Amino acid sequence: MSGHQQLVERIETRLKALSALYVDVDQHMQQQLQRRSEIDSQLALPEVYTDGDRVRQLNGERKELESMLGPLEVEWQRRAL
């Protein structure tokens, strides 16, 4: 195999790995966005506010999701340009 063919194969291997990583990040981000939406739906229900512990738990989880999603969304937008 020539040096050129070896280089092409290495590049193709790296591109496949990057593509798989992109899919993994996309899936993870979609799961986090879905969970944030579920939390928002629960927090929109008046009956949820009868359980202070539940409200604190949901708000804490939402805050944690936001701290993870913020940088991901910025990077996502940067790469989309």
VENZILIN-V451578 format. One record per helix or strand of 2 or more residues. SS is the DSSP state (A for helix, B for strand). FROM is the first residue (numbers start at 1). LEN is the number of residues. Records with the same first field share a line. If there is no record, write none. Layout:
SS: FROM-LEN, FROM-LEN
This chain:
A: 3-41, 46-5, 52-29
